[in-house]
Amino acid sequence: MQHFWVVGTDTDVGKTIVTTMLMCHLQRKGLNVTPYKPVQTGEVNDNGHGYYHDTAMYEAYSLQKLKQEHINSYSFREAASPHFAAQLEGQQIHVDELFQHLQGLQKSYDIVICEGAGGLFVPLTAPNGPTLLDVIVRSKLPVVLVTRTSLGTINHTLLTMEALHSRQINVAGIVFNGDTGSKMEQDNIQTILQYHPVPYAIIPKLNNMSQLMEYSITHTTLFERLFAYESSIN
């Protein structure tokens, strides 16, 4: 149970933010931690310099030196579903390679935090190829689910939880990201937890990453559960 996934109800819900935060907090506990983004899409170009937002954030905030070859397997320039972004470059994602990479990381680190791409049913190959959810099932690792607090989150979150539970995937907890403290958001969170009373953390809407990295989730029930996993193996 020392390794886990960070997955989202959709794209742009804050998976990379949560992955980075958890990485840093666990590193502060003295654990050897690496993030792993099996597939990333959407190259950012800044004055002729190309980079990928997700892995760049890991490297910028990690308290330990990260090995670039460990944190990603496939990167594609187009900001699109992995299967389509790969097709545009005449490539194909080989799921067996992802598992070989993941198994190697599990032997080398105390904790591997695997970050998904998009939502659960994002296809990695097409047509009729494996989805991210298929990869998670095969990995047999628990997940942390990241979701919004805004309108629509109840439906998206409950559908995602149903998909995970129907495949006997252990949900370590939920992160509610971007909370502004409105009554509607509070009710959204409470309603979801009534259906699924799992450990959780609430991250407020913050203006920049420096604020975010100062925000501590170590006293949340989610982090307590994750750290209990790690403590049980050390």
C-alpha contacts under 8 A as a table, 3 or more apart, distances in Angstrom:
res1	aa1	res2	aa2	distance
1	M	4	F	7.10
1	M	141	L	6.81
1	M	142	P	7.05
1	M	229	Y	5.98
1	M	230	E	7.57
2	Q	110	D	6.84
2	Q	111	I	5.52
2	Q	112	V	7.59
2	Q	229	Y	5.88
2	Q	230	E	5.40
2	Q	233	I	7.43
3	H	106	Q	7.39
3	H	110	D	7.82
3	H	111	I	5.01
3	H	112	V	4.88
3	H	113	I	6.04
3	H	114	C	7.90
3	H	141	L	6.57
3	H	142	P	7.59
4	F	111	I	7.87
4	F	112	V	6.61
4	F	113	I	5.35
4	F	114	C	6.21
4	F	141	L	5.35
4	F	142	P	5.11
4	F	143	V	5.49
4	F	144	V	7.31
5	W	113	I	5.68
5	W	114	C	4.51
5	W	115	E	5.72
5	W	116	G	7.04
5	W	136	I	7.74
5	W	141	L	6.84
5	W	142	P	6.30
5	W	143	V	4.51
5	W	144	V	6.06
6	V	15	K	6.29
6	V	18	V	7.63
6	V	19	T	6.48
6	V	113	I	6.92
6	V	114	C	6.07
6	V	115	E	4.85
6	V	116	G	6.24
6	V	143	V	5.73
6	V	144	V	4.83
6	V	145	L	6.02
6	V	146	V	7.08
7	V	15	K	6.37
7	V	115	E	6.21
7	V	116	G	5.11
7	V	117	A	7.55
7	V	118	G	7.83
7	V	119	G	6.96
7	V	120	L	7.26
7	V	143	V	6.72
7	V	144	V	6.24
7	V	145	L	5.10
7	V	146	V	6.07
8	G	11	T	6.86
8	G	13	V	6.40
8	G	14	G	7.72
8	G	15	K	6.21
8	G	116	G	7.40
8	G	118	G	6.62
8	G	119	G	5.42
8	G	120	L	7.25
8	G	145	L	5.49
8	G	146	V	4.66
8	G	147	T	5.97
9	T	13	V	7.23
9	T	118	G	7.69
9	T	119	G	5.26
9	T	120	L	7.21
9	T	145	L	7.31
9	T	146	V	6.58
9	T	147	T	5.62
9	T	156	H	6.03
9	T	157	T	6.06
9	T	160	T	6.17
10	D	13	V	6.22
10	D	118	G	5.29
10	D	119	G	4.41
10	D	120	L	7.89
10	D	147	T	7.77
11	T	117	A	7.31
11	T	118	G	4.23
11	T	119	G	6.16
12	D	15	K	7.30
12	D	118	G	7.53
13	V	146	V	6.59
13	V	147	T	5.84
13	V	148	R	5.99
13	V	177	N	7.08
14	G	17	I	5.16
14	G	18	V	6.21
14	G	146	V	6.77
14	G	147	T	7.72
14	G	177	N	6.66
15	K	18	V	5.19
15	K	19	T	5.99
15	K	115	E	6.86
15	K	116	G	7.71
15	K	146	V	6.14
16	T	19	T	4.96
16	T	20	T	6.01
16	T	54	D	5.88
16	T	57	M	7.71
16	T	115	E	7.14
17	I	20	T	5.23
17	I	21	M	6.15
18	V	21	M	5.06
18	V	22	L	6.07
18	V	146	V	7.64
18	V	175	V	7.87
19	T	22	L	5.31
19	T	23	M	6.02
19	T	35	P	7.14
19	T	113	I	6.86
19	T	115	E	6.80
20	T	23	M	5.02
20	T	24	C	6.23
20	T	35	P	7.75
20	T	57	M	7.19
20	T	58	Y	5.78
20	T	61	Y	7.14
20	T	62	S	7.46
21	M	24	C	5.27
21	M	25	H	6.22
21	M	212	L	7.89
21	M	213	M	6.40
22	L	25	H	5.17
22	L	26	L	6.01
23	M	26	L	5.38
23	M	27	Q	6.04
23	M	33	V	6.40
23	M	34	T	7.09
23	M	35	P	6.88
23	M	62	S	7.10
23	M	113	I	7.38
24	C	27	Q	5.02
24	C	28	R	6.20
24	C	61	Y	7.28
24	C	62	S	5.95
24	C	63	L	6.31
25	H	28	R	5.14
25	H	29	K	6.73
25	H	216	S	7.99
25	H	218	T	7.23
26	L	29	K	5.10
26	L	30	G	7.06
26	L	31	L	6.10
26	L	33	V	7.11
26	L	227	F	7.71
27	Q	30	G	5.27
27	Q	31	L	5.04
27	Q	32	N	6.35
27	Q	33	V	6.10
27	Q	63	L	6.58
27	Q	64	Q	7.40
28	R	31	L	7.22
28	R	63	L	7.67
31	L	110	D	6.13
31	L	111	I	7.37
32	N	64	Q	7.99
32	N	109	Y	5.51
32	N	110	D	5.18
32	N	111	I	6.53
33	V	109	Y	5.93
33	V	110	D	5.99
33	V	111	I	4.84
33	V	112	V	5.97
33	V	113	I	7.63
34	T	66	L	6.93
34	T	70	H	7.79
34	T	71	I	7.06
34	T	109	Y	6.93
34	T	111	I	6.57
34	T	112	V	5.20
34	T	113	I	6.40
35	P	58	Y	7.14
35	P	71	I	5.82
35	P	112	V	5.74
35	P	113	I	4.66
35	P	114	C	5.96
35	P	115	E	7.30
36	Y	70	H	6.82
36	Y	71	I	4.30
36	Y	72	N	5.75
36	Y	112	V	6.71
36	Y	113	I	5.91
36	Y	114	C	4.67
36	Y	115	E	6.16
37	K	40	Q	6.57
37	K	54	D	7.84
37	K	55	T	7.37
37	K	71	I	5.84
37	K	72	N	4.91
37	K	73	S	7.22
37	K	114	C	5.83
37	K	115	E	5.03
37	K	116	G	6.66
37	K	117	A	7.90
38	P	71	I	7.56
38	P	72	N	5.13
38	P	73	S	5.06
38	P	74	Y	6.24
38	P	98	L	6.45
38	P	114	C	7.35
38	P	115	E	7.33
38	P	116	G	7.38
39	V	72	N	6.58
39	V	73	S	6.13
39	V	74	Y	4.73
39	V	75	S	5.92
39	V	82	P	6.95
39	V	116	G	7.69
39	V	117	A	6.64
40	Q	52	Y	7.54
40	Q	54	D	7.52
40	Q	72	N	7.66
40	Q	74	Y	6.35
40	Q	75	S	4.93
40	Q	76	F	6.48
40	Q	82	P	7.34
40	Q	117	A	6.66
41	T	52	Y	7.53
41	T	75	S	5.67
41	T	76	F	4.72
41	T	77	R	5.79
41	T	78	E	5.89
41	T	79	A	5.10
41	T	80	A	6.41
41	T	81	S	7.61
41	T	82	P	6.64
41	T	85	A	6.91
42	G	52	Y	6.68
42	G	76	F	6.44
42	G	77	R	4.94
42	G	78	E	4.78
42	G	79	A	3.68
42	G	80	A	6.99
43	E	50	G	6.28
43	E	51	Y	5.63
43	E	52	Y	5.01
43	E	53	H	7.52
43	E	76	F	6.98
43	E	77	R	4.62
43	E	78	E	6.67
43	E	79	A	7.15
44	V	50	G	5.51
44	V	51	Y	5.31
44	V	52	Y	5.80
44	V	53	H	6.95
45	N	48	G	5.89
45	N	49	H	5.42
45	N	50	G	4.46
45	N	51	Y	6.60
46	D	49	H	5.01
46	D	50	G	6.36
51	Y	56	A	6.94
52	Y	55	T	5.99
52	Y	56	A	5.93
52	Y	75	S	8.00
53	H	56	A	5.18
53	H	57	M	6.09
54	D	57	M	5.33
54	D	58	Y	6.58
55	T	58	Y	5.03
55	T	59	E	6.32
55	T	71	I	6.96
55	T	72	N	7.50
56	A	59	E	5.20
56	A	60	A	6.08
57	M	60	A	5.01
57	M	61	Y	6.28
58	Y	61	Y	5.65
58	Y	62	S	5.74
59	E	62	S	5.50
59	E	65	K	7.71
59	E	66	L	6.45
62	S	65	K	6.94
62	S	66	L	7.29
66	L	70	H	7.66
66	L	71	I	7.65
67	K	70	H	5.37
67	K	71	I	6.81
68	Q	71	I	5.55
68	Q	72	N	7.21
69	E	72	N	6.37
69	E	73	S	7.56
70	H	73	S	7.75
70	H	101	H	7.91
70	H	105	L	7.29
72	N	75	S	7.42
73	S	98	L	6.88
73	S	101	H	7.80
74	Y	93	I	7.41
76	F	79	A	7.80
76	F	82	P	7.72
76	F	85	A	5.85
76	F	86	A	6.26
76	F	89	E	7.53
77	R	85	A	7.09
78	E	85	A	5.37
78	E	88	L	7.87
79	A	85	A	7.06
80	A	84	F	6.43
80	A	85	A	5.49
81	S	84	F	5.48
81	S	85	A	6.05
81	S	118	G	7.64
81	S	122	V	6.61
81	S	123	P	7.15
81	S	124	L	7.76
82	P	85	A	5.10
82	P	86	A	5.98
82	P	117	A	7.77
82	P	122	V	7.49
82	P	123	P	6.78
82	P	124	L	5.41
82	P	125	T	7.53
83	H	86	A	5.28
83	H	87	Q	6.26
83	H	92	Q	7.37
83	H	93	I	7.40
83	H	123	P	5.92
83	H	124	L	4.65
83	H	125	T	4.64
83	H	126	A	6.14
84	F	87	Q	4.96
84	F	88	L	6.27
84	F	125	T	7.99
85	A	88	L	5.28
85	A	89	E	6.86
86	A	89	E	5.36
86	A	90	G	6.34
86	A	91	Q	4.98
86	A	92	Q	5.70
86	A	93	I	7.08
87	Q	90	G	4.91
87	Q	91	Q	5.56
87	Q	92	Q	6.68
88	L	91	Q	7.54
92	Q	125	T	6.76
93	I	124	L	6.38
93	I	125	T	6.37
94	H	97	E	5.50
94	H	98	L	6.83
95	V	98	L	5.05
95	V	99	F	6.52
95	V	130	P	7.99
95	V	135	V	7.55
96	D	99	F	5.19
96	D	100	Q	6.26
97	E	100	Q	5.07
97	E	101	H	6.16
98	L	101	H	5.16
98	L	102	L	6.13
99	F	102	L	4.92
99	F	103	Q	5.96
99	F	139	S	7.56
100	Q	103	Q	5.21
100	Q	104	G	6.26
101	H	104	G	5.21
101	H	105	L	6.36
102	L	105	L	5.09
102	L	106	Q	6.21
103	Q	106	Q	5.11
103	Q	107	K	6.57
104	G	107	K	5.38
104	G	108	S	6.59
105	L	108	S	5.07
105	L	109	Y	6.06
105	L	112	V	6.86
106	Q	109	Y	5.65
106	Q	110	D	7.32
106	Q	111	I	7.16
106	Q	112	V	6.37
109	Y	112	V	6.49
110	D	230	E	7.99
111	I	230	E	7.92
116	G	119	G	7.52
116	G	120	L	7.88
116	G	132	L	7.01
117	A	122	V	7.34
117	A	132	L	7.47
118	G	122	V	6.32
119	G	122	V	5.77
119	G	132	L	7.77
120	L	131	T	7.15
120	L	132	L	5.47
120	L	133	L	4.97
120	L	160	T	7.43
121	F	131	T	5.38
121	F	132	L	5.98
121	F	133	L	5.93
122	V	131	T	5.39
122	V	132	L	5.78
122	V	133	L	7.85
123	P	126	A	6.74
123	P	129	G	6.50
123	P	130	P	5.97
123	P	131	T	4.09
123	P	132	L	6.39
124	L	129	G	6.60
124	L	130	P	5.89
124	L	131	T	5.39
124	L	132	L	6.68
125	T	128	N	7.31
125	T	129	G	4.68
125	T	130	P	6.23
125	T	131	T	7.52
126	A	129	G	4.86
126	A	130	P	7.96
130	P	133	L	7.88
130	P	134	D	5.77
130	P	135	V	7.22
131	T	134	D	5.19
131	T	135	V	6.67
132	L	135	V	5.13
132	L	136	I	6.34
133	L	136	I	5.03
133	L	137	V	6.22
134	D	137	V	5.16
134	D	138	R	6.25
135	V	138	R	5.12
135	V	139	S	6.17
136	I	139	S	5.10
136	I	140	K	6.52
136	I	141	L	6.79
137	V	140	K	5.45
137	V	141	L	7.55
137	V	167	R	7.10
137	V	169	I	6.73
140	K	169	I	7.28
141	L	169	I	7.52
141	L	170	N	7.39
142	P	169	I	6.23
142	P	170	N	4.66
142	P	171	V	5.64
142	P	172	A	6.08
143	V	169	I	7.48
143	V	170	N	6.41
143	V	171	V	4.99
143	V	172	A	5.68
143	V	173	G	7.34
144	V	171	V	6.09
144	V	172	A	5.47
144	V	173	G	5.15
144	V	174	I	5.71
144	V	175	V	7.21
145	L	171	V	7.34
145	L	173	G	6.38
145	L	174	I	4.72
145	L	175	V	6.10
146	V	174	I	5.86
146	V	175	V	4.73
146	V	176	F	6.15
146	V	177	N	6.82
147	T	153	T	6.87
147	T	157	T	6.61
147	T	174	I	7.37
147	T	175	V	6.25
147	T	176	F	5.23
147	T	177	N	6.07
148	R	153	T	5.76
148	R	176	F	5.62
148	R	177	N	5.25
148	R	178	G	6.40
148	R	179	D	7.68
149	T	153	T	6.01
149	T	176	F	5.88
149	T	177	N	6.39
149	T	178	G	6.48
149	T	179	D	5.68
149	T	185	E	5.30
149	T	186	Q	7.94
149	T	188	N	6.55
149	T	189	I	6.74
150	S	153	T	5.94
150	S	179	D	7.69
150	S	184	M	7.78
150	S	185	E	5.91
150	S	188	N	7.66
151	L	154	I	7.66
151	L	184	M	7.90
151	L	185	E	7.65
151	L	188	N	7.93
152	G	155	N	5.86
152	G	156	H	6.49
153	T	156	H	5.09
153	T	157	T	5.70
153	T	188	N	7.15
154	I	157	T	5.31
154	I	158	L	6.01
154	I	188	N	6.16
154	I	189	I	7.98
154	I	191	T	7.44
154	I	192	I	6.13
155	N	158	L	5.35
155	N	159	L	6.07
156	H	159	L	5.33
156	H	160	T	6.21
157	T	160	T	5.11
157	T	161	M	6.10
157	T	192	I	7.41
158	L	161	M	5.04
158	L	162	E	6.06
158	L	192	I	7.02
158	L	195	Y	7.93
159	L	162	E	5.10
159	L	163	A	6.32
160	T	163	A	5.14
160	T	164	L	6.33
161	M	164	L	5.09
161	M	165	H	6.04
162	E	165	H	5.17
162	E	166	S	5.92
163	A	166	S	5.30
163	A	167	R	6.63
164	L	167	R	5.44
164	L	168	Q	6.48
164	L	169	I	5.26
164	L	170	N	7.62
164	L	171	V	7.54
165	H	168	Q	4.90
165	H	169	I	5.64
165	H	170	N	7.36
165	H	171	V	7.96
166	S	169	I	7.68
171	V	174	I	7.84
171	V	198	V	7.79
172	A	198	V	7.26
172	A	199	P	6.88
172	A	222	L	7.20
172	A	225	R	7.22
172	A	226	L	7.23
173	G	198	V	5.38
173	G	199	P	4.66
173	G	200	Y	5.19
173	G	222	L	5.60
174	I	198	V	7.09
174	I	199	P	6.57
174	I	200	Y	4.68
174	I	201	A	6.55
174	I	222	L	7.22
175	V	200	Y	5.59
175	V	201	A	4.86
175	V	202	I	5.85
175	V	203	I	7.24
175	V	222	L	7.88
176	F	179	D	7.03
176	F	189	I	7.46
176	F	200	Y	7.54
176	F	201	A	6.23
176	F	202	I	4.75
176	F	203	I	6.11
177	N	202	I	6.11
177	N	203	I	4.84
177	N	204	P	6.46
177	N	205	K	7.13
178	G	203	I	5.86
178	G	204	P	4.92
178	G	205	K	3.94
178	G	206	L	7.21
179	D	182	S	7.82
179	D	185	E	6.91
179	D	202	I	6.98
179	D	203	I	6.16
179	D	204	P	4.37
179	D	205	K	5.19
180	T	185	E	7.54
180	T	204	P	6.00
180	T	205	K	5.73
181	G	185	E	6.44
181	G	186	Q	6.59
181	G	204	P	7.74
182	S	185	E	5.25
182	S	186	Q	6.29
183	K	186	Q	5.06
183	K	187	D	6.17
184	M	187	D	5.12
184	M	188	N	6.12
185	E	188	N	4.89
185	E	189	I	6.23
186	Q	189	I	5.26
186	Q	190	Q	6.21
187	D	190	Q	5.03
187	D	191	T	5.91
188	N	191	T	5.20
188	N	192	I	6.27
189	I	192	I	5.31
189	I	193	L	6.24
190	Q	193	L	5.15
190	Q	194	Q	6.14
191	T	194	Q	5.11
191	T	195	Y	6.65
192	I	195	Y	5.33
192	I	196	H	6.12
192	I	197	P	7.93
193	L	196	H	4.70
193	L	197	P	4.63
193	L	198	V	6.83
194	Q	197	P	5.76
199	P	220	T	7.87
199	P	221	T	4.89
199	P	222	L	4.55
199	P	225	R	7.12
200	Y	220	T	6.71
200	Y	221	T	5.65
200	Y	222	L	4.56
201	A	217	I	6.75
201	A	220	T	5.55
201	A	221	T	6.81
201	A	222	L	5.78
201	A	223	F	7.76
206	L	209	M	7.74
206	L	211	Q	6.44
206	L	212	L	6.35
207	N	211	Q	6.99
208	N	211	Q	5.62
208	N	212	L	6.51
209	M	212	L	4.77
209	M	213	M	6.07
210	S	213	M	5.33
210	S	214	E	6.48
211	Q	214	E	5.27
211	Q	215	Y	6.47
212	L	215	Y	5.13
213	M	216	S	7.56
216	S	219	H	7.43
217	I	220	T	5.47
217	I	223	F	6.48
218	T	223	F	5.37
218	T	224	E	6.84
219	H	223	F	6.73
219	H	224	E	6.75
220	T	223	F	5.48
220	T	224	E	6.27
221	T	224	E	5.04
221	T	225	R	6.18
222	L	225	R	5.26
222	L	226	L	6.33
223	F	226	L	4.98
223	F	227	F	5.94
224	E	227	F	5.25
224	E	228	A	5.98
225	R	228	A	5.00
225	R	229	Y	6.44
226	L	229	Y	5.18
226	L	230	E	6.63
227	F	230	E	4.96
227	F	231	S	6.02
228	A	231	S	5.02
228	A	232	S	6.07
229	Y	232	S	5.37
229	Y	233	I	6.98
230	E	233	I	5.56
230	E	234	N	6.66
231	S	234	N	5.30
